[in-house]
Amino acid sequence: MTNKEALISLIDFTLPEGKITKALIDSDIDGDAIYSSADEKIIDLAMAGLLISYVSAKKITEGDWSIEMPSRADLIALIGFLYRKHGLKDPYAPAKPSVRAVKAW
């Protein structure tokens, strides 16, 4: 299995070939290289990057090809899972308040 095939296998819906190739190039991944478990993180993050571009899309049309996208909430949850899985900050997580100073009354 190549890195490109590994990326495609993770996505449960069809995306344009050009978008997948661009995600691999943007992530500096050789799509023709043989996939190994050591590549899991870079493939997962390439998928997250690819999905981020579709968060606001409901339907994608390219020529005579068209697809309905999963819900925005589902995509955001999947992206967050992929980031947290590899110890990275979820880009869609709500900001948590932090205490900067304590006033003595």
C-alpha positions as CSV (number, residue, x, y, z in Angstrom):
1,M,0.0,0.0,0.0
2,T,1.3,3.4,-0.9
3,N,1.0,6.6,1.2
4,K,-1.6,7.9,-1.2
5,E,-3.7,4.7,-0.9
6,A,-3.4,4.9,2.9
7,L,-4.7,8.4,2.9
8,I,-7.6,7.5,0.6
9,S,-8.5,4.5,2.7
10,L,-9.0,6.7,5.8
11,I,-11.7,8.9,4.1
12,D,-15.1,7.4,3.9
13,F,-16.3,9.5,0.9
14,T,-14.8,10.2,-2.5
15,L,-12.7,13.4,-3.0
16,P,-11.3,14.8,-6.2
17,E,-7.9,13.2,-7.1
18,G,-6.3,16.7,-7.3
19,K,-7.3,17.6,-3.7
20,I,-5.7,14.3,-2.4
21,T,-2.5,14.9,-4.4
22,K,-2.3,18.5,-3.1
23,A,-2.8,17.4,0.5
24,L,0.1,15.0,0.1
25,I,2.3,17.6,-1.5
26,D,1.4,20.2,1.1
27,S,2.3,17.7,3.8
28,D,5.6,16.9,2.1
29,I,4.6,13.2,1.7
30,D,5.7,11.0,-1.2
31,G,2.4,9.5,-2.3
32,D,4.1,6.7,-4.2
33,A,6.3,5.6,-1.2
34,I,5.3,2.4,0.6
35,Y,3.2,3.1,3.7
36,S,4.4,1.9,7.1
37,S,3.1,2.4,10.6
38,A,5.8,5.0,11.1
39,D,3.9,7.2,8.6
40,E,0.7,7.1,10.6
41,K,1.0,10.5,12.1
42,I,1.9,12.4,8.9
43,I,-0.9,10.6,7.0
44,D,-3.4,11.4,9.8
45,L,-2.4,15.0,9.8
46,A,-2.6,15.2,6.0
47,M,-6.1,13.9,6.2
48,A,-7.0,16.5,8.9
49,G,-5.6,19.2,6.7
50,L,-7.6,17.9,3.8
51,L,-10.8,17.8,5.9
52,I,-10.3,21.3,7.2
53,S,-10.8,22.6,3.7
54,Y,-14.2,20.9,3.6
55,V,-15.6,22.0,7.0
56,S,-17.8,24.7,5.5
57,A,-18.8,22.8,2.3
58,K,-22.1,21.0,2.1
59,K,-21.8,19.8,-1.4
60,I,-18.8,19.7,-3.7
61,T,-19.1,19.7,-7.5
62,E,-16.3,19.4,-9.9
63,G,-17.3,19.0,-13.6
64,D,-19.9,16.2,-13.7
65,W,-18.9,14.9,-10.4
66,S,-20.7,15.8,-7.1
67,I,-20.7,14.6,-3.5
68,E,-22.7,15.5,-0.4
69,M,-20.3,16.0,2.6
70,P,-20.7,14.7,6.1
71,S,-22.0,17.2,8.6
72,R,-19.8,20.1,9.8
73,A,-19.9,18.8,13.4
74,D,-18.8,15.3,12.3
75,L,-15.8,16.7,10.3
76,I,-14.8,19.0,13.2
77,A,-15.0,16.0,15.6
78,L,-12.8,13.9,13.3
79,I,-10.2,16.6,12.8
80,G,-10.1,17.2,16.6
81,F,-9.6,13.5,17.2
82,L,-6.7,13.3,14.7
83,Y,-4.9,16.2,16.3
84,R,-5.4,15.0,19.9
85,K,-4.4,11.5,18.9
86,H,-0.9,12.8,18.1
87,G,-0.6,15.1,21.0
88,L,-1.4,18.3,19.1
89,K,-3.8,21.1,20.0
90,D,-7.3,20.7,18.5
91,P,-7.7,23.7,16.2
92,Y,-11.5,23.8,16.9
93,A,-11.4,23.3,20.7
94,P,-13.1,26.1,22.6
95,A,-10.6,28.4,24.4
96,K,-10.3,27.6,28.1
97,P,-10.1,30.5,30.5
98,S,-7.0,30.8,32.5
99,V,-6.3,32.5,35.8
100,R,-3.6,35.1,35.5
101,A,-3.8,36.8,38.9
102,V,-5.6,36.4,42.2
103,K,-6.9,39.4,44.1
104,A,-7.0,39.2,47.8
105,W,-10.2,40.8,49.1
